[in-house]
Amino acid sequence: MAYRILTINPGSTSTKIGAFNDSTEIWSKNLSHCASEISRFTSVNDQYLYRLEKIREELQRNETGLNEFDAFVARGGLLKPIMGGTYTINESMLADLQGARYGTHASNLGAVLAKSLAMEADKPAFIVDPVVVDELMPIARITGRPEIKKRSIFHALNQKAIARRLAKNVNSHYEDLNLIVAHLGGGISVGCHNKGNVIEVNNALNGEGPFSPERSGTVQAEQFAELIFSLKLDKEMVSKLIAGRGGLVAYLETNDARAVEKRIAAGDCQAKLVYDAMIYQVARFIAAAAVSVCGCVDYIAITGGMAYSQYITEKLTKYVSFVAPVMIFPGEDELKALAEGALRVLLGEEECREYV
């Protein structure tokens, strides 16, 4: 008999929910929240009851009761660095998320919403592989400045899910393979997965790695410092240059890869140069990630929204196929990844972790 699982993924202007039988989607819905509605709230925490009511309304529209679910699972928010896996939502986790101890983000609401619904149904509630998953090997944490330690922030949920999917496709186990997974979205992360642990990955949010549609990636430090001083930028503006106004946005005034490819097809040489440079940087980081396992890479996985682009995947494959065979997994099906994480625990395939 299949397990019925409700998945919840809050974003800044939406809450995505889905109902699954095991890992098979029954229905899903992207609940959009218009800016005027969100602006009524002074903090992310204040949106809790509003988003909870939207979820309840959607469940009613689908004639689905809470008691029909065996488990509730949400995207994890900004927590302290933790190992990858599925975690039960406990009081320590809720306290850190509601108190924004490690930062404020809409995803912090995920665990709060899931726990509330789960308590009403008297069923378990989980999170799976939040962005703060930290499995870096000690040598990867050294940055060159003792005041600055490398932070592990990346697309852990999708990277781990795709790594497991790839392993299944080749009749193996995630814990038996060395993989490089490149997630290509608004931000880009390239992780080296060594027998189930992401031992090396770029900080995809705070300014490391390839530049992306919205993020600057690694830039030359002294030139960047000179830019900050010359423009007299405050912290908020610096953050926007790094994430939000970097990459394709800075060069081409768009974060839409499809729009850039249309410009290239129309003969825009500058668009082609910048776009090809982004692909080249991704390839460089993929090749560099192989160093973490001394070149012993079984497969490379290309995933994320931009993996739908044949232009990108063909060029990347040409660059990095010398490292290992390349497999393409377009998209970032986070709701399915959440369901898969909960299901592994429900089936006893994976031990549920405790956040302490």
N, C-alpha and C positions, 0 to 999 in steps of 0.2 A: 504494500500500500504506500502511495506517494506521500511525502510530507508537503503540507501547504505552508508556504513562507511568504510573508509580506516584507518587501524591501523598500527602504526610504533613503533618498539621496537629496538633501537640501542644498540648493545653490543660492547665490545672492538674490536672484529674482525669480526663482522657481523652486518647486519641490517635486522631484520625480519619484513616483511610487510604482510598484509592480507586484502582482500576485503570481506566484510560481508553484507548480507541482514539481517537487524536487528542483531541478535546474531548468525546467521547461516553462517558459512564460505563458501564463493564461491571459493576462491583460496588463497593460501598463498605461500610465498617464503622466504627462508633463504638466503639472499645475503651475501656470504662469501667475506671477504676482506683479501687478503693474507698479510703476515707480510711485504713484500717488498713494497707493496702499502701504507700501513698505516705508515710505517717508513719514508715516504717522507714528512710527515707533522710534524711540530714542536709542535703542540698543538691539542687538541681535536677540538677546534673551527675551525682550519684550514681544518678539514675534511668535513666541511659543504657542500661545492659545490660538492665535490667528491661523497659523499653519496646521495646528492640530485639527481645527474645525474644518479646514479645506480637505484634509485627508479623510475625515469622517464623512464629509459630503460625497467624496468620490467613491468611498466604499458603499455608501447607500445607493449611488447611481448604478453601481455594478452588482447591487443586491448581494453584497458580501458582508457577513457578520464577523466580528473579531474572533468569536469562538471557533470559526472555521479554520483559523491559522494554528499551526503547531509551533511557529517561532516567528520572531520579528527581528530584522537585521537592518542596520543603518551604516551609512558611510561614517567613518571615524573622523573626528575633528582634530583640532590642534591640542595635542597631549604632549607629555614628556616623551623623549625618544624611547621606543619599545621595539622588541623583536616582532617580526611578521607573524601573522596568524589570525585566528578568530578569538575574540575576547568577549567574555561575558560583561554586560554593562552593570557595574557595581557602583556603590556610593562614592568611592574614591574617584572614579572616572567622572561621574556626574558633577562632583564638587569642582574638579579641575576645569571642566568644560563650562559650567555655569559661572564660575568665577573668572573665566578667561585667563587662567594662570599662565598659559603658554601662548596666548594671542587670541584675537577675536576673528571669527569667520563664521559664515552661515552654516558650514558643515558641523559646527559645534552643537547645533540643534538636533542633529540626527539621532544621537544616542538618547537625548532627552525625550524626543518624540517616540522612539521605539520602546523605551522603557515604560513610558506612560501607557501606551496601548497594550504592551505585554502584561503589565500588572493587572490591567482590567480583565484581560483574558486568562490570567494566571498561567502564562506561558513564558519560555525563556526569551531573552533579548540579547543581541550580540552586535559588535562592530567587527569589521574585517579590514586588515591591512590599511590603516590610515596613512596619510602622507608623511607622517613622522617616523615610519618604520626605519630603524637604524640597526643594520647588521654589518656596518663597515669594519674592515680589519684595522687594527691599530695603526699600521703604517699609513693608511689612507687618510687618517685624521690630521696629520701634520701638514700645515699650510705654508710654512716659511716665516710666519710671525707667531711667537708664543702667545700673544694676546688673542689670536684668532684661531679657533678650532673649527674644522670643517663640520657643517651641519648636514645631516641626511634628510633632505626634503625632496620627494620625487613622486611620480605617479605609481605608488606602490600597489594600489588595488588592481589596476589594469596590468601592470608589468607582471605581478605574481600570477594573475589569472591566465594571462597569455602563456607564460612559461609552463604552467601546468597543462594547458591545452596542447601546446607543442609537444610536451613529453608524451601525452596520451596518443597524439597523432603518430608518433614514431615508436609506439609500444614500449615506452620506457616510463621511468618515474622522475619527477622533478628533482628529487633528492639524489639522483644518480647522474645528472647531466651538468655540464658547464655551458651556460648560455649567455649570450649578449642580447638584451632586449632594448630596442630603441622606441620610445613612445613619442610620436610626432603629433603635437597638438598646439594650442596657444602657447604652451611651454613645451620644451623638449628635454627628455631625460634619457640617458643612456646608462644602463646598469649591467654590471657583470654578475651573473648568478652562478655561484660556485656551490654545487650540491645542495641547493635549497636556500642559500643565504646570499643576499645582495651585498657582496663584499666591497664593491666600488661603484659609485654612481655620482654624477654631477648634481649639485644643488640646483634644481630646475627653477627655483623661485627667486633666489637672492643674488643671482648674477654669476653663474658658472656654467660652462658648457657651450654648445652651439647657440648662436642667436636663433630666434624663432619668430613666428608671426608677431609676437607682442613683447618679447624679452631680449635684452641686449646680449645675454650670455657673457662669456669671458671677454673683457676689454683690457687694453693696456692700462695698468693701474696709474702710472704717473700722468698720462694724458687725461685720464678720467678725473683725477684729482685737480688738474689744472682747469678743466672745464667747469668743475663745481665752483672753484674759487673765482674764476673769471665771470661767471654768470651769477655769482652770489646766491646759490641755490640753498633752500632750506631742506630739512630731512625729507619732507613729503615729496618735494619735487625730485630729489635724488632717487627716491624709491620709484617714482613714476618713470624716470629715465631707464631704470633697471628692468622694471616689470610693468608693462602697460603701454609705454611709449617707446619701446626699443624695437630692434629687429626690423621686420618688414614695415611696421607702422612708421618707424623713424625714416626709413629710406624711401618708401613708396606710398605712405599715407593710407595703407590698408592692411588689415590683418587677415584678409580673405585670400587664401591660396588659390582658389578657383579664379578670382578676379585677376590675380597676378598672371596665371597661366593664359588667360585670355589676352592680356596685354602682350605677353611674349609671342603668342600666335599672330598677333597683329603687327609684330615687328619692333616692339619696344626693347631696345638693346640694353638700357639701364635696368629694366625689370628683370631681364634674363640674367644679367651679371649678378645682381643681388640675390636672386632666387637660387642660381647655381652655386653661389658662395655659401648660402645656408645649407644646401645639400652637401657640399664639400666639407663644411665644418662637422656636420653629423657623421659623415664617413670617417673623418679624422678621429672623432671621439669613439666611434665603434672600434676602429683599429687599435686605439690606445687602450681601450678596456680589455683587450686580449692580453695585455701585459700582466694583468692581475692574476691570470692563471697560466702564465708562461706560454701563452699561445695555444694552450690545449682547449680549444673551443669546439663544442659539438655542433651547435647551430646558432644562427643569428635570426632573431625575430624582429620584424618591422611592424609596428602597430600604431594605433591612434587615428584621428580623423584624416590626417594628411596621407596615411597609407592607402587611401582610396585612389590617390593620384598615380597613374602609370608613369608620368613624367618623373616623379620623385623616386618611385620604387625601382624603376629601371636603371636610373643613374646610380642610386645607392648600391644596388646589386652589383653593378659593374665595378664600383670602387672597392667593395669589401668582400666579394665572394672568394678572394684569395685566403681570407681568414677562416671561413667556414661556410657551409651551405646556408642560403638565405631563404626564410619562409615569411610570407606576408599574411598578416592578420588585421585587416582594415577595421577601423572603428574603435570605440572604447565602451563596451557594453557593461557599464558599471553595475546596473541592477542585477544582471546575470551573475557577475562576479561576486556580488554580495550573497546571492542565493547559493552559489556554489560553496562559499566559505561556511555559511551556516549549515548546509547539508553535510559537509565533511564531518562536522561535530555531531550532528544528529545521527549519522550513520556509524559513528565510532571510528571513523578513519583518521581523525585528528583530535588531539586532546585540546579542550577549550582552555585558553589562557586566562589568568587573573591579572587585572591591572592593580598595581600596588604602588 
